[in-house]
Amino acid sequence: MNYEELLGSREEKTPQMEALPIGSFYREVIDGRFAFVVAIRRSLLDNIVFCDALKKECEQNAGLVHPHLMHFVPRRQNGDITSLVIERGSFQTLSQLLFDTPGVVAQKEFVLTLVRDLLDTAGYLHRQGVFHVCYSPTNVFVRKGTGSAMLLSHGSYYLGMQDQAAFYRSNERYVAPEVLAHGTIDERCDIYSIGRLMEFLYADAEMPVELRRVVKKAVSESPEDRYQTAADMRRAINLMGKVRGSLMTFAAALVVALISVGLYFELVPEPLDVEFVKPVPRQGVDDLLDDGFDPTTELGLIRSDSVGQLTPEQQEQQKMYEAKCESIFRKRYTKEADRILSKIYNSSYMGANEKKFVAGSSSTIEELMKAQVDIAGETHLGDARSQRLAAEIIDQLTEQKKAALQQHGIQK
């Protein structure tokens, strides 16, 4: 008995099966060693469309090379593919992992690492013209030990199946509406499904406020309202995390400062000698929108489906208009973010306890993200650019407020 058989003897003799769209995932002994196998659903073996699609996926599987993709070889009976033998390795479905160790979701960065892995893998598949379609807990795998996300069979091969809802069965909730309605299939169907998976992972835990807006956008019914690519969604998650990190770092520093100075403002009632700095005269920079600049009409004059179709003069003019839009966003968002941040970075909150400050910080993050979306819409900036600018502005404002605290006697 080898080591794998020794481990296997500790488990139930009846193999644990997991229902995938194409069949059942379980372990069996092949040539004296345990291997993972997917037994194709018998009801699908009589479907010519499915069998042709399965054959095509088996032929192309070896050519899909990515660290988060699982490979397999078909096993035939009477000339028909009846099962898939998975590559050597220790795998389990995400649902099995959560059933065995539900507390893993609470581990720091587990969910975000999993989602980033899936988005990276989805981006690779999309470049190959393949879409996974269904990121349900039973159709996403993890490698035991490392917890790395793994994908096996991809739904875009089976779009010819007439009844998509019947094909995905209990996983239907994780499939985009346009897929079930036989509409246009592209990157955005995977965005939808990953968003649904994130909802599932946070079903028993409070979803961080910065992720709520990301998930809400990802699971929009209309594909046009979602993130357009996996890279866009990954960028949004990273940027929202950066915004929250800036605020939480400052909150932690403030709490430490409050303890160190013994609630400075209450224990030192005498007035402080404050040296006021005369502000620099305001430059004559007016809001470009008030000067008649309209991003909708101005950019519409020169935008094209392909930048390469524009003349050099038009490209230069486009850069100028985009710079104007960015300038408007910076000006408006800086003013609005400063107003929002001032609600918690004041003497009242500085004298509060940590619980009150953290609670105020959560609502502040949500308000900052809403302002970013609203102002970006007015200035016609894309999600990626507006999120990047918003993160930069928040970083600058928090640094200014740290400096202001130090001027009042509170050191980090």
CORURRA-V417382 format. One record per residue. N is the residue number from 1. NEAR is the number of other C-alpha atoms within 12 Angstrom. Layout:
# CORURRA-V417382
n->[N N]
near->[NEAR NEAR]
This chain:
# CORURRA-V417382
n->[1 2 3 4 5 6 7 8 9 10 11 12 13 14 15 16 17 18 19 20 21 22 23 24 25 26 27 28 29 30 31 32 33 34 35 36 37 38 39 40 41 42 43 44 45 46 47 48 49 50 51 52 53 54 55 56 57 58 59 60 61 62 63 64 65 66 67 68 69 70 71 72 73 74 75 76 77 78 79 80 81 82 83 84 85 86 87 88 89 90 91 92 93 94 95 96 97 98 99 100 101 102 103 104 105 106 107 108 109 110 111 112 113 114 115 116 117 118 119 120 121 122 123 124 125 126 127 128 129 130 131 132 133 134 135 136 137 138 139 140 141 142 143 144 145 146 147 148 149 150 151 152 153 154 155 156 157 158 159 160 161 162 163 164 165 166 167 168 169 170 171 172 173 174 175 176 177 178 179 180 181 182 183 184 185 186 187 188 189 190 191 192 193 194 195 196 197 198 199 200 201 202 203 204 205 206 207 208 209 210 211 212 213 214 215 216 217 218 219 220 221 222 223 224 225 226 227 228 229 230 231 232 233 234 235 236 237 238 239 240 241 242 243 244 245 246 247 248 249 250 251 252 253 254 255 256 257 258 259 260 261 262 263 264 265 266 267 268 269 270 271 272 273 274 275 276 277 278 279 280 281 282 283 284 285 286 287 288 289 290 291 292 293 294 295 296 297 298 299 300 301 302 303 304 305 306 307 308 309 310 311 312 313 314 315 316 317 318 319 320 321 322 323 324 325 326 327 328 329 330 331 332 333 334 335 336 337 338 339 340 341 342 343 344 345 346 347 348 349 350 351 352 353 354 355 356 357 358 359 360 361 362 363 364 365 366 367 368 369 370 371 372 373 374 375 376 377 378 379 380 381 382 383 384 385 386 387 388 389 390 391 392 393 394 395 396 397 398 399 400 401 402 403 404 405 406 407 408 409 410 411 412]
near->[11 11 12 21 20 13 15 23 17 12 13 11 14 12 20 20 22 30 28 36 43 42 30 27 34 30 33 28 18 16 8 14 19 28 28 33 39 35 31 32 25 19 17 28 25 15 22 18 19 32 30 22 27 38 26 21 31 30 18 23 30 19 17 28 17 23 21 31 33 36 31 28 28 29 22 18 13 7 12 22 33 29 32 36 31 33 23 19 24 26 35 38 35 35 28 26 27 26 15 14 15 19 17 22 29 20 15 11 16 24 33 31 23 35 40 31 31 45 41 31 39 44 30 26 35 29 17 21 19 29 41 45 47 47 48 39 37 37 42 45 36 35 27 19 12 17 29 31 38 39 45 49 41 39 41 32 30 38 33 23 28 18 20 32 25 19 29 34 22 20 29 29 28 38 42 43 27 28 39 30 18 21 17 18 30 34 39 42 45 47 51 47 47 51 45 35 37 40 31 26 32 26 15 14 18 16 23 29 28 33 34 27 31 39 34 26 31 39 34 26 23 22 27 20 20 32 38 30 33 36 29 30 40 35 27 38 38 25 30 39 28 26 39 32 23 29 38 25 22 34 35 23 27 38 30 21 28 30 20 15 23 20 24 27 24 16 12 13 9 9 10 13 9 10 8 8 7 7 7 6 8 8 8 7 14 16 21 23 25 11 12 13 22 22 32 20 15 23 26 17 16 27 24 15 9 10 16 12 13 18 15 13 13 21 21 17 20 24 20 19 30 29 21 29 35 33 28 33 38 34 26 29 38 30 22 27 37 30 20 29 37 25 22 32 34 23 21 19 26 38 26 27 22 24 16 18 31 27 20 28 34 29 23 32 37 28 26 38 38 27 28 42 29 23 32 31 23 23 36 31 31 25 35 27 27 38 40 30 35 43 35 24 30 39 28 22 29 33 23 19 30 29 19 19 26 18 17 24 22 26 22 25]
